[in-house]
């Protein structure tokens, strides 16, 4: 009986193992069949290969975005370089055109000659929409820049010697230094004054004059913040303008009569800070007087208002 019992148990164990093996085989076949179905296959968990491709795609997207950003930055840099290049060419042409102002006036002809002298085609003068007007304004700005450099140098020289700046002497020297810049083109300056006095150009020329007189007073040590600020600059603008008019008719050696006139005018108004009674008149004539008589001089010289 004991042998029969062991035999039955052995048969049961063998049967259970055989059933388990059969079930596992069926499960594997069912799983394979399921994965072959398109819907189940689409919802299957991504394999390692698919995950790699996903991250690779994301990386490629970032690279493409960075590439577009770099391309945009490159175009912006190229645009800036191109703009700087154009400005450089313009400055070269304007600088060279000043050599022809005496012969051709403040005109497109002078710009064309300046372009050729700078190594460009004469038609490059078409870059300047204002024609001769642009040339005049450039000359004013260039002279004012050189004046500021002179003022800085003078102040530094006084500071190195620990000397106090004498305001009247400082202003007188600054005005003469600035007016002497006109001498090389004095013959064509009446035309320039006519251009600067034109209604369409006057705001720009007045702004440049205002900057010039303010720079002179600033480096002279003026830090006033009251009504005298306007008074001083208004008087200096009138001084510069009146001396400039005298200079145009001066035939004396080295403009001796002009500098004597400047000395007299400086002497008359040496105490700028105390002149406040005339501020109302100076306020309205702050820049106007600096170019007073320009239209008359322009008509006498025979220059027109049209761009040439």
C-alpha positions as CSV (number, residue, x, y, z in Angstrom):
1,X,0.0,0.0,0.0
2,X,2.8,2.4,0.8
3,X,4.3,1.7,-2.6
4,X,1.0,2.5,-4.3
5,X,0.7,5.7,-2.3
6,X,4.1,6.9,-3.4
7,X,3.4,6.0,-7.0
8,X,0.2,8.0,-6.9
9,X,2.0,11.1,-5.5
10,X,4.7,10.8,-8.1
11,X,2.1,10.7,-10.8
12,X,0.3,13.7,-9.4
13,X,3.6,15.7,-9.3
14,X,4.5,14.8,-12.8
15,X,1.0,15.7,-14.0
16,X,1.2,19.2,-12.2
17,X,4.6,19.9,-13.8
18,X,3.3,18.9,-17.2
19,X,0.3,21.1,-16.8
20,X,2.4,24.1,-15.7
21,X,4.7,23.6,-18.7
22,X,1.7,23.5,-21.0
23,X,0.2,26.7,-19.5
24,X,3.5,28.5,-19.8
25,X,3.9,27.5,-23.4
26,X,0.4,28.7,-24.2
27,X,1.0,32.0,-22.4
28,X,4.2,32.6,-24.5
29,X,2.3,31.8,-27.7
30,X,-0.5,34.2,-26.7
31,X,1.9,36.9,-25.8
32,X,3.6,36.6,-29.2
33,X,0.3,36.6,-31.0
34,X,-0.8,39.7,-29.0
35,X,2.3,41.6,-29.9
36,X,1.8,40.9,-33.6
37,X,-1.6,42.8,-33.4
38,X,-1.1,46.4,-34.7
39,X,-3.1,48.0,-31.9
40,X,-1.5,46.2,-29.1
41,X,1.9,46.7,-30.7
42,X,1.4,50.4,-30.9
43,X,0.6,50.5,-27.1
44,X,3.5,48.3,-26.2
45,X,6.2,49.7,-23.9
46,X,9.0,51.4,-25.8
47,X,12.1,49.4,-26.2
48,X,15.6,50.6,-25.3
49,X,16.2,51.4,-28.9
50,X,13.1,53.6,-29.1
51,X,14.0,55.4,-26.0
52,X,17.4,56.2,-27.4
53,X,15.8,57.5,-30.6
54,X,13.5,59.7,-28.5
55,X,16.3,61.4,-26.6
56,X,18.3,61.7,-29.8
57,X,15.4,63.5,-31.5
58,X,15.1,65.9,-28.5
59,X,18.8,66.5,-28.7
60,X,18.6,67.2,-32.4
61,X,15.8,69.7,-31.7
62,X,17.9,71.6,-29.2
63,X,20.8,71.6,-31.6
64,X,18.6,73.0,-34.4
65,X,17.3,75.7,-32.1
66,X,20.8,76.7,-31.1
67,X,21.8,76.7,-34.7
68,X,19.0,79.1,-35.6
69,X,20.0,81.4,-32.7
70,X,23.6,81.4,-33.8
71,X,22.5,82.1,-37.4
72,X,20.4,85.1,-36.1
73,X,23.3,86.4,-34.1
74,X,25.6,86.1,-37.1
75,X,23.2,88.0,-39.3
76,X,22.9,90.8,-36.6
77,X,26.7,91.0,-36.3
78,X,27.1,91.1,-40.1
79,X,24.5,93.9,-40.2
80,X,26.3,95.9,-37.5
81,X,29.6,95.4,-39.3
82,X,28.0,96.5,-42.6
83,X,26.6,99.6,-40.9
84,X,29.9,100.4,-39.3
85,X,31.6,99.9,-42.7
86,X,29.2,102.4,-44.3
87,X,29.8,105.0,-41.6
88,X,33.5,104.5,-42.0
89,X,33.2,105.1,-45.8
90,X,31.1,108.2,-45.2
91,X,33.6,109.7,-42.8
92,X,36.4,109.1,-45.3
93,X,34.5,110.8,-48.0
94,X,33.5,113.8,-45.8
95,X,37.1,114.3,-44.6
96,X,38.4,114.3,-48.1
97,X,35.6,116.5,-49.4
98,X,36.7,119.3,-47.1
99,X,39.7,119.7,-49.3
100,X,37.5,120.8,-52.2
101,X,35.2,123.2,-50.4
102,X,37.3,126.2,-51.3
103,X,37.0,125.4,-55.0
104,X,33.5,123.9,-55.2
105,X,31.8,125.2,-52.1
106,X,29.6,123.1,-49.8
107,X,28.2,121.0,-52.6
108,X,27.7,117.6,-54.1
109,X,30.6,118.3,-56.4
110,X,32.9,118.6,-53.4
111,X,31.6,115.3,-52.1
112,X,32.1,113.6,-55.4
113,X,35.7,114.9,-55.5
114,X,36.2,113.7,-51.9
115,X,34.9,110.3,-52.8
116,X,37.4,109.9,-55.7
117,X,40.2,111.2,-53.5
118,X,39.3,108.6,-50.9
119,X,39.5,105.8,-53.5
120,X,35.8,105.5,-54.3
121,X,33.7,106.2,-57.3
122,X,32.4,109.8,-57.6
123,X,28.8,108.6,-57.5
124,X,29.4,107.6,-53.9
125,X,28.3,111.1,-53.0
126,X,24.8,109.7,-53.5
127,X,25.2,108.2,-50.0
128,X,24.5,111.7,-48.6
129,X,20.9,112.6,-48.9
130,X,21.5,116.1,-47.7
131,X,24.3,116.8,-50.1
132,X,26.3,119.9,-49.2
133,X,24.2,120.3,-46.0
134,X,25.6,117.1,-44.6
135,X,29.1,118.3,-45.3
136,X,28.6,121.6,-43.4
137,X,27.1,119.8,-40.4
138,X,30.0,117.3,-40.4
139,X,32.5,120.2,-40.4
140,X,30.7,121.8,-37.5
141,X,30.6,118.6,-35.5
142,X,34.3,117.8,-36.3
143,X,35.4,121.2,-35.2
144,X,33.4,121.0,-32.0
145,X,34.9,117.6,-31.2
146,X,38.4,119.0,-31.7
147,X,37.5,122.0,-29.5
148,X,36.5,119.6,-26.6
149,X,39.8,117.8,-26.9
150,X,41.6,121.2,-26.7
151,X,39.6,122.2,-23.6
152,X,40.3,118.9,-21.9
153,X,44.0,119.3,-22.6
154,X,44.0,122.9,-21.3
155,X,42.3,121.9,-18.1
156,X,44.6,118.9,-17.5
157,X,47.6,121.2,-18.1
158,X,46.4,123.7,-15.4
159,X,45.7,120.9,-13.0
160,X,49.1,119.4,-13.5
161,X,50.6,122.8,-12.6
162,X,48.1,123.2,-9.8
163,X,47.0,126.5,-11.4
164,X,43.6,127.9,-11.1
165,X,41.8,128.6,-14.4
166,X,41.2,132.2,-15.2
167,X,37.7,132.1,-16.7
168,X,37.9,135.1,-18.9
169,X,41.3,134.1,-20.4
170,X,40.1,130.5,-20.8
171,X,37.0,131.5,-22.7
172,X,38.8,134.0,-24.9
173,X,41.4,131.3,-25.9
174,X,38.6,128.8,-26.6
175,X,36.7,131.2,-28.9
176,X,39.8,132.1,-30.9
177,X,40.8,128.4,-31.1
178,X,37.4,127.5,-32.5
179,X,37.2,130.4,-34.9
180,X,40.6,129.6,-36.4
181,X,39.2,126.3,-37.6
182,X,37.2,128.3,-40.1
183,X,40.2,130.0,-41.7
184,X,41.1,127.2,-44.2
185,X,37.6,127.6,-45.8
186,X,36.9,131.2,-45.0
187,X,36.1,132.0,-48.6
188,X,33.2,129.5,-48.6
189,X,32.1,130.3,-45.1
190,X,29.3,132.8,-46.0
191,X,27.7,130.0,-48.0
192,X,28.0,127.7,-44.9
193,X,26.4,130.3,-42.7
194,X,23.5,130.6,-45.2
195,X,23.0,126.9,-45.1
196,X,23.1,126.8,-41.3
197,X,20.5,129.6,-41.1
198,X,18.0,127.8,-43.3
199,X,14.8,126.8,-41.5
200,X,15.3,123.1,-42.2
201,X,18.9,123.1,-41.0
202,X,18.7,125.8,-38.3
203,X,17.5,123.4,-35.4
204,X,20.6,121.2,-36.0
205,X,23.0,124.1,-36.3
206,X,21.5,125.7,-33.2
207,X,21.9,122.5,-31.3
208,X,25.6,122.3,-32.2
209,X,26.2,125.9,-31.2
210,X,24.4,125.3,-27.9
211,X,26.7,122.3,-27.2
212,X,29.8,124.3,-28.1
213,X,29.1,127.2,-25.7
214,X,28.0,124.8,-23.0
215,X,31.3,122.8,-23.4
216,X,33.4,125.9,-23.1
217,X,31.6,127.0,-19.9
218,X,31.7,123.5,-18.4
219,X,35.5,123.2,-18.8
220,X,35.9,126.7,-17.6
221,X,34.5,125.4,-14.3
222,X,30.9,126.6,-14.5
223,X,28.5,124.4,-12.6
224,X,25.7,126.9,-12.1
225,X,22.2,125.5,-11.9
226,X,20.2,128.8,-11.8
227,X,19.2,131.4,-14.3
228,X,22.8,132.4,-14.8
229,X,23.4,129.1,-16.6
230,X,21.3,130.5,-19.5
231,X,22.6,134.0,-19.2
232,X,26.3,132.9,-19.6
233,X,25.7,130.6,-22.5
234,X,23.5,133.2,-24.3
235,X,26.1,135.9,-23.9
236,X,28.9,133.6,-25.1
237,X,26.8,132.6,-28.2
238,X,26.4,136.3,-29.1
239,X,30.1,136.9,-28.5
240,X,31.0,134.0,-30.8
241,X,28.5,135.0,-33.5
242,X,29.5,138.7,-33.6
243,X,33.2,137.8,-33.7
244,X,32.6,135.4,-36.5
245,X,30.9,138.1,-38.6
246,X,33.9,140.5,-38.1
247,X,36.2,137.7,-39.2
248,X,34.4,137.3,-42.5
249,X,35.3,140.9,-43.5
250,X,38.8,141.0,-41.9
251,X,41.6,141.6,-44.3
252,X,44.3,142.2,-41.7
253,X,47.3,139.8,-41.3
254,X,46.4,136.7,-39.3
255,X,43.0,138.3,-38.6
256,X,44.5,140.7,-36.2
257,X,41.5,143.0,-36.2
258,X,39.2,140.1,-35.3
259,X,41.2,139.1,-32.2
260,X,41.3,142.8,-31.1
261,X,37.6,142.9,-31.5
262,X,37.3,139.7,-29.4
263,X,39.5,141.2,-26.7
264,X,37.3,144.3,-26.5
265,X,34.1,142.2,-26.3
266,X,35.6,140.0,-23.6
267,X,36.6,143.0,-21.7
268,X,33.1,144.4,-21.9
269,X,31.5,141.3,-20.5
270,X,34.3,139.8,-18.4
271,X,32.0,139.5,-15.4
272,X,29.5,136.9,-16.8
273,X,28.1,135.8,-13.6
274,X,26.7,139.2,-12.6
275,X,24.9,139.9,-15.9
276,X,21.4,138.8,-15.3
277,X,19.4,141.9,-16.2
278,X,19.5,141.0,-19.9
279,X,18.6,137.4,-19.5
280,X,15.2,137.9,-21.1
281,X,16.8,139.3,-24.3
282,X,19.5,136.7,-24.3
283,X,17.0,133.9,-23.8
284,X,15.3,134.7,-27.0
285,X,18.5,135.4,-28.9
286,X,20.5,132.5,-27.4
287,X,21.4,131.1,-30.8
288,X,19.8,133.5,-33.3
289,X,22.5,136.1,-33.0
290,X,25.3,133.7,-33.6
291,X,24.1,133.4,-37.2
292,X,22.8,136.9,-37.6
293,X,23.4,138.5,-40.9
294,X,23.9,135.1,-42.5
295,X,21.1,135.6,-45.1
296,X,22.5,139.0,-46.1
297,X,26.0,137.6,-46.5
298,X,24.6,134.7,-48.5
299,X,22.8,137.1,-50.9
300,X,25.8,139.2,-51.3
301,X,28.0,136.2,-52.1
302,X,25.4,135.0,-54.6
303,X,24.7,131.6,-53.0
304,X,21.3,130.0,-53.3
305,X,19.4,127.7,-50.9
306,X,19.2,124.8,-53.3
307,X,21.4,121.7,-52.8
308,X,24.0,121.5,-55.6
